[in-house]
Amino acid sequence: MKIVFDQVNKNFGIIDVLKDISFEIDQGEFVFILGNSGAGKSTLLKLILNQLKPTSGTITVDDIDLVKGSKEEIDSIRRRIGVIFQDYQLIADKSVEENIALALNIVSYPSEKIESRIDQVIKEVNLSSRRYLFPAQLSGGELQRAALARALAIEPQIILADEPTGNLDIENSWNLIKLLKEINKKNNTTIIMTTHNQDIVTSLGKRNIIIEDGEIKKHHTHSHSEK
């Protein structure tokens, strides 16, 4: 699932949040989106998710135009994108297992395979002893791993991670990054992560796109030409 932004602008009223954004992300890449609060990072992720429409320009995912595509095409893309947020967004009155099951039901995952899929992802994020607990009973690191398990369950081709280490201590931040690296390598899952954490970005040596005031200021990459 290749992602292409071509001269994308996004305005909220008179405020230009994103200005003339162009880049491509290939399947299996691990890309950091960097920038200060309010730079437009989260807006960019919401555009990929089709939660927002661009004011102008085109966004294509898997060769489907997110503005002109049919509802069926857009839904098909959305079902292949997992998301993790800084504030976890787990449902408080559902256990870890139930939160994951809900995500699987939403994407119409085969019902006879749901139980084994839950077992698999809970094991993958090392939460087997926590599967029946509710969000209020989990630590920050466990909450984020539960959110990652929920994102992983649908077997996504893309994971969007919006400041996923923002509420975590150093140890849990690095544990989460290690998991994301493994998922990226093992499953060829595209990872697009917004972050303020320069240490993480530097240590991974992955491609990064730096946004300032809604514009791409720098585009560091080992395998792509600068844009």
C-alpha positions in Angstrom: 0.0 0.0 0.0 1.9 3.0 -1.3 0.9 6.4 0.1 1.3 9.5 -2.2 0.7 13.1 -1.2 0.7 15.4 -4.2 0.6 19.2 -3.4 -1.8 18.7 -0.5 -3.2 21.7 1.3 -5.4 21.6 4.3 -7.1 24.7 5.7 -9.4 25.2 8.7 -11.1 28.5 7.9 -8.4 31.1 7.4 -5.7 28.9 9.0 -3.4 27.0 6.6 -2.5 23.8 8.6 -0.7 22.0 5.8 0.8 23.8 2.7 1.8 22.1 -0.5 2.8 18.8 1.0 4.3 16.2 -1.4 5.9 12.9 -0.5 5.7 9.2 -1.2 5.9 6.3 1.3 6.4 2.8 0.0 5.0 -0.4 1.6 7.3 -1.6 4.4 9.0 1.8 5.2 9.4 3.1 8.7 9.0 6.9 8.6 9.0 9.5 11.3 7.0 12.7 11.0 8.6 15.4 13.1 7.6 18.9 14.1 6.5 21.0 17.0 3.0 20.9 18.5 0.6 22.5 16.0 2.9 21.9 13.0 0.3 19.7 11.3 1.6 16.2 12.1 -1.7 14.8 13.4 -3.7 16.5 10.6 -1.4 14.6 8.2 -2.3 11.2 9.8 -6.0 12.1 9.8 -5.8 12.8 6.1 -4.3 9.3 5.5 -7.1 7.8 7.6 -9.6 9.8 5.6 -11.0 11.4 8.8 -10.2 14.7 7.1 -10.3 15.7 3.4 -7.6 17.8 1.8 -8.6 21.4 0.8 -6.7 20.8 -2.4 -4.2 18.4 -3.9 -4.5 14.6 -4.0 -3.8 11.8 -1.6 -3.7 8.2 -2.9 -3.3 5.0 -0.9 -2.8 1.8 -2.8 -3.6 3.8 -6.0 -7.0 4.8 -4.7 -7.7 8.6 -4.6 -9.1 9.3 -1.1 -11.3 12.1 -2.3 -12.6 10.5 -5.5 -12.6 6.8 -4.4 -15.9 5.0 -3.7 -17.1 4.2 -0.2 -16.2 0.6 -0.7 -12.7 1.4 -1.8 -12.1 3.8 1.1 -13.5 1.3 3.6 -11.2 -1.4 2.2 -8.2 0.9 2.8 -9.3 1.9 6.3 -9.6 -1.8 7.3 -5.9 -2.3 6.5 -4.7 0.6 8.6 -4.0 0.2 12.4 -3.8 3.3 14.6 -2.2 3.9 18.0 -2.6 7.2 19.9 -0.8 9.0 22.7 -3.9 8.7 24.9 -4.5 5.0 24.0 -8.2 5.4 23.3 -9.1 2.0 24.8 -12.8 1.5 25.8 -12.8 1.8 29.6 -15.5 -0.8 30.4 -14.0 -3.5 28.1 -11.1 -5.7 29.0 -8.0 -5.9 26.9 -9.3 -8.9 25.1 -12.7 -7.3 24.5 -11.1 -4.1 23.1 -9.2 -6.2 20.6 -12.3 -8.3 19.7 -14.2 -5.1 19.0 -11.6 -3.9 16.5 -11.7 -7.3 14.8 -15.5 -7.2 14.6 -15.4 -3.7 13.1 -13.3 -5.0 10.1 -15.5 -8.1 9.7 -12.6 -10.5 10.7 -13.8 -14.1 10.3 -15.6 -14.9 13.6 -14.1 -18.4 13.9 -10.6 -16.9 13.8 -11.1 -14.1 16.3 -10.1 -16.0 19.4 -6.8 -17.4 18.0 -6.0 -13.9 16.6 -6.5 -12.3 20.0 -4.2 -15.0 21.6 -1.6 -14.3 19.0 -1.4 -10.5 19.3 -1.6 -10.5 23.1 1.3 -12.9 23.2 3.2 -10.7 20.6 3.0 -7.6 22.9 3.7 -9.7 26.0 0.3 -9.0 27.7 -0.9 -12.6 28.3 -1.2 -12.1 32.0 -3.2 -8.9 31.5 -5.8 -10.0 28.9 -8.8 -10.0 31.2 -8.0 -6.7 33.0 -9.6 -3.4 32.2 -7.7 -0.2 31.1 -7.9 1.3 34.6 -6.0 -1.7 36.0 -3.1 -1.3 33.6 0.1 0.8 33.7 0.9 3.3 30.9 3.3 0.9 29.2 0.7 -1.9 29.4 -2.0 0.4 28.0 0.1 1.3 25.0 0.9 -2.3 24.4 -2.8 -3.1 24.6 -3.5 -0.4 22.0 -0.7 -1.8 19.8 -2.3 -5.3 20.1 -5.6 -3.9 19.0 -4.0 -2.1 16.0 -2.1 -5.3 15.1 -5.0 -7.6 15.4 -6.6 -6.6 12.1 -3.3 -7.5 10.3 -2.7 -4.0 9.0 -0.5 -3.1 6.1 0.0 0.3 7.7 0.3 1.4 11.3 -0.1 5.1 12.1 1.4 5.9 15.5 0.5 9.4 16.8 3.0 10.4 19.5 2.7 6.8 20.9 5.5 7.4 23.5 4.2 10.8 24.6 2.8 9.5 27.9 5.4 6.8 28.5 8.6 6.7 30.6 12.0 6.1 28.9 12.0 2.3 29.4 8.4 1.8 28.1 9.1 4.1 25.2 12.0 2.0 24.0 10.1 -1.2 24.6 7.3 0.1 22.3 9.8 1.2 19.7 11.4 -2.2 19.8 8.0 -3.8 19.2 7.3 -1.5 16.3 10.7 -2.2 14.7 10.0 -6.0 15.0 6.5 -5.6 13.4 8.0 -3.5 10.6 10.7 -6.0 9.9 8.7 -9.2 10.3 5.4 -8.3 8.7 6.7 -5.6 6.2 4.2 -3.3 7.9 4.5 0.3 7.0 5.0 2.4 10.2 4.4 6.1 10.2 5.1 7.7 13.5 4.8 11.2 14.8 7.1 12.1 17.7 9.0 14.8 19.5 11.5 12.3 20.8 14.7 13.1 18.9 16.7 10.3 20.7 14.4 7.7 19.2 14.6 9.2 15.7 18.4 9.5 15.8 18.9 6.0 17.1 16.7 4.3 14.5 18.3 6.0 11.5 15.0 5.8 9.6 13.6 8.2 7.1 12.1 11.4 8.6 9.9 14.2 7.3 10.2 17.4 9.3 7.2 19.8 9.2 7.4 23.4 10.3 4.4 25.7 10.1 2.6 23.2 7.8 5.4 22.9 5.3 8.0 20.2 4.8 11.3 21.8 5.8 13.6 18.8 5.6 13.2 15.3 4.2 16.0 13.0 5.4 16.1 9.7 3.7 18.6 7.0 2.8 16.6 5.5 -0.1 14.6 8.3 -1.6 15.5 11.5 -3.3 14.9 14.7 -1.4 11.6 16.4 -2.1 
